[in-house]
Amino acid sequence: LPSVLRLGDCQLQTHCRIQKCTTDFVALTSHLNSALDGFDLEFCKALRAYSACTYRNSKVCRGNLVYHSAVLGISDLMSQRNCSKDGPTSSTNPEVTHDPCHYSARAGAREQRAGEQPSPPTYLFCGLFGDPHLRTFKDHFQTCKVEGAWPLIDNNYLSVQVTNVPVVPGSSATATNKITIIFKSYQDCTDQKVYQAVTDDLPAAFVDGTTSGGDGSARSLRIVERVSGKYVEMHARYMGTTVYVRQLGRYLTLAIRMPQELAMAYEESQDLQLCV
């Protein structure tokens, strides 16, 4: 009889699914960004789902050290994030939980369907500042001394055009005095939005007077004014992209952070992009 009991214990032990609970929690939280609105709400929902999963496995996992570590870890995280023990929980069905207007979530869902563990996307940066000097997506630094309007970015999601003028009449040195940004329409996340800034006119709204695109509650595209008339940010949640526009002195500067797969999504006819 003791031998049978020990065998039964081993059989119960093999059914401890704490690793599945942990994997589901990672899948639910890997796409969350603590800097964005709604992080605490979604993180707490995922924690409660994690806690419920451990509770369901409490009997079969009672001798598992990983299980007990997870229970303590959940308790600590709930205290740190001020999560209530009662409330809504996240579903572990990726088709339900992943927001189609949240780029990281969408990418994570795609990787899960392919049987891969979700990984953070690779981001590229491009900036135009000063003379103007250009930092390309490939981290090459260039000095642009060309007048007129030039495409900085022109891909399937975003177009950015800058206009450069001589700093001093007759000089080869130029600086940017106008920026036009077109956020192209994307599914149900946003309709097309155009932003335009010129020297001494750095608005906190798109040209149609709105400050967001798509469903206002989803906030898939929005403008945030950091310094009145001097510094604005545009957050395009649906494509994981942030655009920064500033006025320094008499001229404008621009910086963009964009996922690599989107930055490189362009046709042959769109190959004249200074960022690329």
Solvent accessible surface area in square Angstrom, and as a share of the most:
residue,aa,sasa,rsa
1,L,158,0.79
2,P,87,0.55
3,S,72,0.46
4,V,97,0.56
5,L,115,0.57
6,R,149,0.54
7,L,105,0.52
8,G,27,0.26
9,D,78,0.40
10,C,80,0.48
11,Q,101,0.45
12,L,79,0.39
13,Q,72,0.32
14,T,108,0.63
15,H,121,0.54
16,C,22,0.13
17,R,136,0.49
18,I,7,0.04
19,Q,120,0.53
20,K,93,0.39
21,C,2,0.01
22,T,41,0.24
23,T,52,0.30
24,D,26,0.14
25,F,23,0.09
26,V,61,0.35
27,A,13,0.10
28,L,16,0.08
29,T,21,0.12
30,S,56,0.36
31,H,27,0.12
32,L,33,0.16
33,N,65,0.34
34,S,81,0.52
35,A,88,0.68
36,L,49,0.24
37,D,96,0.50
38,G,41,0.40
39,F,25,0.10
40,D,75,0.39
41,L,108,0.54
42,E,65,0.29
43,F,25,0.10
44,C,12,0.07
45,K,43,0.18
46,A,1,0.01
47,L,0,0.00
48,R,18,0.07
49,A,15,0.12
50,Y,20,0.07
51,S,38,0.24
52,A,39,0.30
53,C,16,0.10
54,T,7,0.04
55,Y,169,0.64
56,R,170,0.62
57,N,14,0.07
58,S,35,0.23
59,K,163,0.69
60,V,37,0.21
61,C,0,0.00
62,R,143,0.52
63,G,61,0.58
64,N,29,0.15
65,L,149,0.74
66,V,87,0.50
67,Y,17,0.06
68,H,78,0.35
69,S,71,0.46
70,A,14,0.10
71,V,58,0.33
72,L,122,0.61
73,G,30,0.29
74,I,9,0.04
75,S,62,0.40
76,D,81,0.42
77,L,54,0.27
78,M,19,0.08
79,S,83,0.53
80,Q,131,0.58
81,R,94,0.34
82,N,138,0.71
83,C,14,0.09
84,S,66,0.43
85,K,173,0.73
86,D,124,0.64
87,G,42,0.40
88,P,83,0.52
89,T,70,0.41
90,S,19,0.12
91,S,48,0.31
92,T,74,0.43
93,N,69,0.35
94,P,42,0.26
95,E,114,0.51
96,V,103,0.59
97,T,37,0.21
98,H,21,0.09
99,D,45,0.24
100,P,83,0.52
101,C,16,0.09
102,H,19,0.08
103,Y,7,0.03
104,S,20,0.13
105,A,0,0.00
106,R,43,0.16
107,A,11,0.08
108,G,7,0.07
109,A,5,0.04
110,R,112,0.41
111,E,40,0.18
112,Q,44,0.20
113,R,148,0.54
114,A,71,0.55
115,G,72,0.69
116,E,101,0.45
117,Q,105,0.47
118,P,19,0.12
119,S,67,0.43
120,P,118,0.74
121,P,37,0.23
122,T,85,0.49
123,Y,52,0.20
124,L,26,0.13
125,F,88,0.37
126,C,3,0.02
127,G,6,0.06
128,L,2,0.01
129,F,86,0.36
130,G,49,0.48
131,D,38,0.19
132,P,2,0.01
133,H,70,0.31
134,L,4,0.02
135,R,79,0.29
136,T,7,0.04
137,F,6,0.03
138,K,124,0.53
139,D,79,0.41
140,H,103,0.46
141,F,137,0.57
142,Q,90,0.40
143,T,72,0.42
144,C,15,0.09
145,K,110,0.47
146,V,59,0.34
147,E,104,0.47
148,G,31,0.30
149,A,55,0.43
150,W,74,0.26
151,P,35,0.22
152,L,0,0.00
153,I,1,0.00
154,D,37,0.19
155,N,0,0.00
156,N,71,0.37
157,Y,44,0.17
158,L,0,0.00
159,S,21,0.14
160,V,1,0.01
161,Q,85,0.38
162,V,0,0.00
163,T,32,0.18
164,N,2,0.01
165,V,43,0.25
166,P,43,0.27
167,V,64,0.37
168,V,88,0.51
169,P,125,0.79
170,G,86,0.83
171,S,43,0.28
172,S,76,0.49
173,A,26,0.20
174,T,1,0.01
175,A,3,0.02
176,T,3,0.01
177,N,45,0.23
178,K,74,0.31
179,I,0,0.00
180,T,24,0.14
181,I,0,0.00
182,I,54,0.27
183,F,0,0.00
184,K,51,0.22
185,S,74,0.48
186,Y,34,0.13
187,Q,130,0.58
188,D,137,0.71
189,C,3,0.02
190,T,5,0.03
191,D,81,0.42
192,Q,105,0.46
193,K,15,0.06
194,V,38,0.22
195,Y,0,0.00
196,Q,70,0.31
197,A,1,0.01
198,V,54,0.31
199,T,25,0.15
200,D,96,0.50
201,D,80,0.41
202,L,7,0.04
203,P,43,0.27
204,A,34,0.26
205,A,23,0.18
206,F,6,0.03
207,V,97,0.56
208,D,87,0.45
209,G,56,0.54
210,T,56,0.32
211,T,71,0.41
212,S,36,0.23
213,G,1,0.01
214,G,38,0.36
215,D,85,0.44
216,G,46,0.45
217,S,97,0.63
218,A,37,0.29
219,R,106,0.39
220,S,0,0.00
221,L,0,0.00
222,R,40,0.15
223,I,17,0.09
224,V,29,0.16
225,E,76,0.34
226,R,128,0.47
227,V,80,0.46
228,S,91,0.58
229,G,31,0.29
230,K,96,0.41
231,Y,33,0.13
232,V,0,0.00
233,E,16,0.07
234,M,0,0.00
235,H,31,0.14
236,A,1,0.00
237,R,62,0.23
238,Y,1,0.00
239,M,1,0.00
240,G,18,0.17
241,T,3,0.02
242,T,16,0.09
243,V,0,0.00
244,Y,59,0.22
245,V,0,0.00
246,R,89,0.32
247,Q,9,0.04
248,L,112,0.56
249,G,63,0.61
250,R,143,0.52
251,Y,60,0.23
252,L,5,0.02
253,T,17,0.10
254,L,5,0.02
255,A,36,0.28
256,I,1,0.01
257,R,73,0.27
258,M,0,0.00
259,P,1,0.00
260,Q,82,0.37
261,E,84,0.38
262,L,9,0.04
263,A,0,0.00
264,M,68,0.30
265,A,26,0.20
266,Y,65,0.25
267,E,101,0.45
268,E,160,0.72
269,S,105,0.68
270,Q,29,0.13
271,D,97,0.50
272,L,108,0.54
273,Q,8,0.04
274,L,36,0.18
275,C,0,0.00
276,V,53,0.30
